[in-house]
Amino acid sequence: MSRARLWVISELYYPEETSTGYFVTRIAEGLAEAFEVHAVCSRPSYSERHVAVPWRELHAGVEIHRMRSTRFNKDTLVGRVLNLTTFTFWAGLFCLLKLRRGDRVLVLTNPPTMPLLAGLMARLRRARPYLLVHDVYPEVLIATDLIGEHDLSAKILGQLTATTYRIYEKIVVLGRDMSEIVVRRLGGNAKRVEIITNWGDLDEVRPLEPRQNEFTRKHVRPGSTVIQFSGNIGRTHDVEAVLSAAWRLEARKDIVFQFIGAGGKSALVSDGRKAPANVTYLSRQPRNLLGPMLSSANAVVIPFLDRMLGVSVPSRMYNVMSAGTPIIAMAHSDSELAKVVTEERCGWAIPPGDTAELARLAEYLATPEGQVDGMERGLRGRTAVARRFSLPIILSQYSALFAEEGPCAIASPRSAG
């Protein structure tokens, strides 16, 4: 009996190791035994931009089809728009030519121009489209002050997003707070929304003793307490609040606020003349150092802006938990991040922007009692990953989703808001 075909459509894919590229690659490869998996993607344009790859190759059981697109600097608005537009055009045309009746099609919201066209092509070819939402539009643009909540552009994007959602059989979201926004866009139709989280890599990321941790030996001063912010240092994160806590504790030479990564706000911390003396900065680290990096900290802070509720779920939290490191979640209490930290008792959830409480926790973690408490919370996080957020568990949820027989009813345009 032949396997069903599954198409995964995402701008980012192997060999890209940025968040979206990493997760979508592992999903595709993990389902390759149960399905005939094809990936439709762009040439590397982020962290692996200069890696030479073939237009088509078989990798880890997945047939990869790389589309032609422009490769302008993604950090400029014009370059980014041109890259997304050309990729969307060629990927959409490819779908029109290659999809066939009964195929499963998983479309990522990266790039945001892809879901509408890919969904329409899938319906035209009588395939079964599924949408994996990593970012919610227009809410993410509003949260980062790129557009105003009451702007005409926000209303148009909201209607366009609602129309796009109605095309898909099921919409996969990363958390409960994100689910609420998507369900509202669907006019309250919760049956069309599936929550499947990201995961932590228990083999690649594990707790390490300081003397066994090469990252600790190289980047952590002996006897210091490290509050780490790692990953995307971008507009969705309250970098300013973490810096404010660092200023409060500038006199504490034993407490270090360590920033690692890149993004739209990295200039706030990369210039040593602007930050307090207890702040250190490192550029984005290679994937093979992820485990040692996360394990080297006494706690990892994930500071979301308050208006980010439901807009994005930080994938990094699962690997922080895998490292046995506690999380300080500066996020709305209803966010997936704060809920997981609270439910699993794997860190502390504090209100967004509460710099006084962040400073207090940093001082607490510098005490013997705080160090023991932090280790216990961190280990509870790793246990939670094994129980709820490991790759085999997540893959089984995707496999069950795509194995469902028959399409669900598609809402009429009038039924969604």
C-alpha positions in Angstrom: 0.0 0.0 0.0 1.5 3.3 -1.0 2.0 6.0 1.6 0.0 9.3 1.5 2.0 12.2 0.2 2.7 15.1 2.5 4.0 18.4 1.2 5.6 20.9 3.6 5.8 24.4 2.3 8.1 26.8 4.2 10.6 29.5 3.1 13.1 28.1 5.6 14.2 24.5 5.6 17.4 22.4 5.9 20.2 23.5 6.1 18.7 26.5 7.8 19.0 26.2 11.6 17.0 29.3 12.6 13.9 28.5 14.7 11.4 28.0 11.9 13.9 26.1 9.7 14.9 23.8 12.5 11.4 22.9 13.6 9.8 22.4 10.2 12.8 20.2 9.1 12.5 18.0 12.1 8.7 17.6 11.6 9.2 16.7 7.9 12.0 14.2 8.6 10.2 12.7 11.5 7.1 11.9 9.4 9.1 10.5 6.5 8.5 6.9 7.6 4.7 7.3 7.7 4.3 9.6 4.7 6.0 10.3 1.4 7.3 13.7 2.4 8.3 16.6 0.0 9.6 20.0 1.2 9.0 23.1 -0.9 11.4 25.8 0.3 13.8 28.6 -0.7 17.5 28.5 -1.0 19.2 29.3 2.4 18.7 33.0 3.1 19.3 33.3 6.8 22.0 31.8 9.0 23.2 29.5 6.2 22.9 32.0 3.4 26.3 31.2 1.9 25.9 27.5 1.9 25.7 26.0 -1.7 22.8 23.5 -2.0 21.2 21.7 -5.0 17.9 22.7 -6.4 16.6 19.3 -5.6 17.9 16.6 -3.2 16.8 13.7 -1.0 17.8 14.4 2.6 16.8 12.3 5.6 14.0 10.7 3.7 12.5 14.0 2.5 12.5 15.1 -1.2 13.5 18.8 -1.1 12.4 21.1 -3.9 14.1 24.5 -3.7 12.3 27.4 -5.5 14.0 30.2 -7.3 13.7 33.6 -5.6 15.6 36.8 -5.2 18.2 36.8 -2.4 18.4 40.5 -1.4 19.4 41.5 2.1 16.5 40.3 4.3 17.2 43.1 6.8 16.0 45.8 4.4 12.3 46.2 3.8 12.5 46.3 0.0 14.9 43.3 -0.1 12.7 41.2 2.2 9.5 42.0 0.3 11.1 41.1 -3.0 12.4 37.8 -1.6 9.0 36.8 -0.2 7.1 37.8 -3.3 9.3 35.9 -5.7 9.4 32.8 -3.5 5.7 32.9 -3.1 5.1 33.1 -6.8 7.3 30.2 -7.7 6.2 28.0 -4.8 2.5 28.7 -5.7 3.1 27.8 -9.3 4.9 24.6 -8.2 1.9 23.6 -6.0 -0.5 24.2 -8.9 1.6 21.8 -11.1 2.5 19.1 -8.5 -0.2 18.7 -6.0 -2.8 16.0 -6.6 -6.1 14.9 -5.0 -5.7 13.6 -1.4 -2.2 15.0 -0.8 -1.7 16.5 2.6 -0.2 20.0 2.5 1.3 21.7 5.6 1.9 25.4 5.0 3.9 27.6 7.3 3.0 31.3 8.0 6.6 32.0 7.1 6.5 33.7 4.7 3.2 35.5 5.5 2.5 35.8 1.7 2.4 32.1 1.3 -0.7 30.7 3.2 -3.4 32.3 1.0 -1.9 31.3 -2.3 -0.8 27.8 -1.2 -4.2 27.1 0.4 -6.0 28.1 -2.8 -3.7 26.0 -5.0 -4.3 23.0 -2.6 -8.1 23.4 -2.8 -7.9 23.8 -6.6 -6.0 20.5 -6.9 -8.3 18.8 -4.3 -5.5 18.4 -1.8 -6.0 18.7 1.9 -4.4 21.9 3.3 -3.2 22.4 6.9 -1.8 25.6 8.3 0.9 25.8 10.9 0.8 29.2 12.6 4.1 30.6 14.0 3.0 34.2 13.9 -0.5 35.7 14.0 -1.2 38.6 11.6 -1.9 41.5 11.9 -1.5 41.1 15.7 2.3 40.6 15.5 2.7 43.8 13.4 0.5 45.7 15.9 2.5 44.4 18.8 5.8 45.5 17.3 4.4 49.0 16.4 4.8 48.4 12.7 1.1 49.3 12.2 -1.6 50.8 14.4 -4.4 48.7 15.9 -7.0 50.9 14.2 -5.2 51.5 11.0 -7.0 50.6 7.7 -4.1 48.2 7.0 -4.8 46.3 10.2 -8.4 45.9 9.3 -7.6 44.7 5.8 -5.0 42.2 7.1 -7.4 40.9 9.7 -10.1 40.2 7.0 -7.5 38.7 4.7 -6.2 36.4 7.6 -9.8 35.3 8.4 -10.4 34.5 4.7 -7.1 32.5 4.6 -7.9 30.5 7.7 -11.2 29.4 6.2 -9.4 27.7 3.4 -7.7 25.2 5.7 -9.0 21.9 7.0 -7.1 22.4 10.3 -5.0 25.2 11.7 -2.2 24.1 14.0 -1.2 26.6 16.7 1.7 26.5 19.2 -0.2 27.4 22.4 -3.5 28.0 24.2 -3.3 31.8 24.0 -2.6 31.7 20.3 -5.6 29.3 19.9 -7.9 31.9 21.3 -7.0 34.5 18.7 -7.3 32.1 15.8 -10.6 30.8 17.0 -11.9 34.3 17.1 -10.8 34.8 13.5 -12.8 31.7 12.6 -16.0 33.0 14.2 -15.7 30.7 17.2 -15.1 27.5 15.3 -12.7 25.8 17.8 -13.0 22.4 16.1 -10.8 23.6 13.2 -7.9 24.5 15.5 -5.4 22.0 16.9 -2.8 22.8 19.5 0.5 21.1 18.8 3.5 22.7 20.6 7.1 22.8 19.7 9.5 20.6 21.7 12.8 20.3 23.5 15.7 18.2 22.3 16.5 16.0 25.3 19.5 14.3 23.6 21.2 17.5 22.2 20.4 19.7 25.2 21.1 18.4 28.8 22.2 19.7 32.1 26.0 20.0 32.5 28.1 20.5 35.5 30.2 23.7 35.3 33.5 21.8 35.2 32.2 19.7 32.3 30.8 22.7 30.4 33.1 24.2 27.9 30.8 27.3 27.4 30.9 28.0 31.2 34.7 27.7 31.3 35.0 30.2 28.4 32.2 32.7 29.1 31.2 32.6 32.8 33.3 34.2 35.5 33.8 31.7 38.4 31.4 32.3 41.3 29.1 34.6 39.3 25.3 34.2 39.0 24.2 34.4 35.3 20.8 35.6 34.1 20.8 34.8 30.5 18.7 36.2 27.6 19.4 34.1 24.5 17.9 33.8 21.0 16.2 36.5 19.0 16.9 39.9 20.6 14.0 41.4 18.7 11.1 43.9 18.8 8.7 41.4 20.5 11.0 41.2 23.6 11.3 43.7 26.4 15.0 44.0 26.3 14.7 47.4 28.0 13.1 45.8 31.1 16.0 43.4 31.5 18.5 46.2 31.1 16.6 48.2 33.7 17.0 45.3 36.2 20.7 45.1 35.3 21.1 48.8 36.1 19.4 48.2 39.5 22.0 45.6 40.3 25.0 47.3 38.8 26.8 47.4 42.1 26.5 43.6 42.4 29.7 42.4 40.7 28.7 38.7 41.3 25.5 39.0 39.2 25.8 39.1 35.4 23.1 39.7 32.8 24.3 37.8 29.7 22.7 38.5 26.2 23.4 36.0 23.4 22.0 36.4 19.9 21.0 38.9 17.3 17.9 40.9 16.3 16.4 44.4 16.0 17.3 45.3 19.6 20.7 43.8 19.8 22.3 47.2 19.5 21.0 48.0 23.0 23.3 45.4 24.5 26.1 44.9 22.0 27.6 48.4 22.6 29.3 48.2 26.0 29.2 51.9 26.3 25.4 52.0 26.6 24.9 49.1 28.9 25.8 48.7 32.6 29.1 47.0 33.5 27.3 43.8 34.6 25.9 43.2 31.1 27.8 40.9 28.7 27.0 40.3 25.0 27.8 37.4 22.7 26.7 37.0 19.0 24.6 34.1 17.9 26.2 30.8 18.8 26.4 27.7 16.6 23.7 25.0 17.2 26.2 22.5 18.7 26.7 24.9 21.6 23.0 25.3 22.4 23.0 22.8 25.2 26.2 24.1 27.0 25.0 27.7 26.5 21.6 27.2 28.1 23.0 24.9 30.8 25.6 27.5 31.8 23.0 30.0 33.2 21.4 30.1 36.6 18.2 31.2 34.9 17.1 32.2 31.4 14.8 35.2 31.2 12.2 35.3 28.4 10.7 38.9 28.5 7.7 39.4 26.3 6.0 42.7 25.8 2.5 42.6 27.4 0.8 43.0 24.0 2.4 39.8 22.7 -0.3 37.7 24.4 -1.3 35.0 21.9 0.9 36.5 19.1 3.9 34.2 19.5 5.0 31.3 21.6 8.7 31.1 22.3 10.2 27.9 21.0 13.3 28.4 23.1 11.5 27.7 26.4 11.4 23.9 25.7 15.2 23.7 25.2 15.8 25.8 28.3 13.7 23.2 30.1 15.7 20.4 28.5 18.9 22.0 29.8 17.6 21.8 33.3 17.7 25.6 33.6 14.8 27.5 35.3 12.9 30.1 33.3 12.0 33.6 34.4 8.9 34.3 32.3 8.2 38.0 32.1 4.9 37.5 30.3 1.1 37.9 30.7 -0.2 35.3 33.1 -2.5 33.9 30.3 0.3 33.3 27.9 1.4 29.8 27.0 4.9 30.6 28.3 3.6 31.7 31.8 1.1 28.9 32.0 3.7 26.2 31.3 6.2 27.7 33.8 3.5 27.9 36.4 2.0 24.4 35.8 5.3 22.6 35.7 6.9 24.8 38.5 10.0 25.0 36.3 10.8 28.7 37.0 9.0 31.9 37.9 6.3 33.8 36.1 6.3 37.5 36.7 4.4 40.4 35.1 5.7 42.0 31.9 8.0 44.9 32.6 8.4 44.1 36.4 12.1 45.0 36.6 12.0 45.2 40.4 10.9 41.5 40.6 13.4 40.5 38.0 16.2 42.1 40.1 14.9 40.5 43.2 14.9 37.0 41.6 18.5 37.6 40.4 19.6 38.5 43.9 17.7 35.4 45.2 19.5 33.1 42.7 22.8 34.4 44.0 22.1 33.0 47.4 22.7 29.3 48.4 19.0 28.8 48.9 18.2 30.3 45.6 20.7 28.2 43.8 19.2 25.0 45.2 15.7 26.2 44.4 16.7 27.0 40.8 18.3 23.6 40.3 15.1 21.9 41.5 12.9 24.0 39.3 15.2 23.4 36.3 15.1 19.6 36.7 11.3 19.7 36.9 11.4 21.5 33.5 13.4 18.7 32.0 11.1 16.1 33.4 8.1 18.0 31.9 9.8 17.9 28.4 10.1 14.1 28.7 6.5 13.8 29.7 4.9 16.4 27.4 7.2 18.2 25.0 9.6 15.7 23.4 9.9 15.2 19.7 8.4 11.7 19.5 5.3 12.9 21.4 4.9 15.9 19.0 5.4 13.8 15.9 2.7 11.4 17.0 0.3 14.3 17.2 1.2 15.5 13.7 0.9 11.9 12.4 -2.5 11.5 13.9 -3.6 14.8 12.4 -2.6 14.0 8.9 -4.0 10.4 9.1 -7.5 11.7 9.8 -9.9 10.5 7.1 -11.9 12.9 5.1 -11.9 16.8 5.1 -13.7 18.7 7.8 -16.5 21.1 6.8 -15.2 24.4 5.5 -16.8 27.4 7.0 -18.7 29.8 4.8 -17.3 33.4 4.5 -20.2 34.7 6.6 -19.4 32.4 9.5 -16.1 33.9 10.4 -15.3 37.3 11.9 
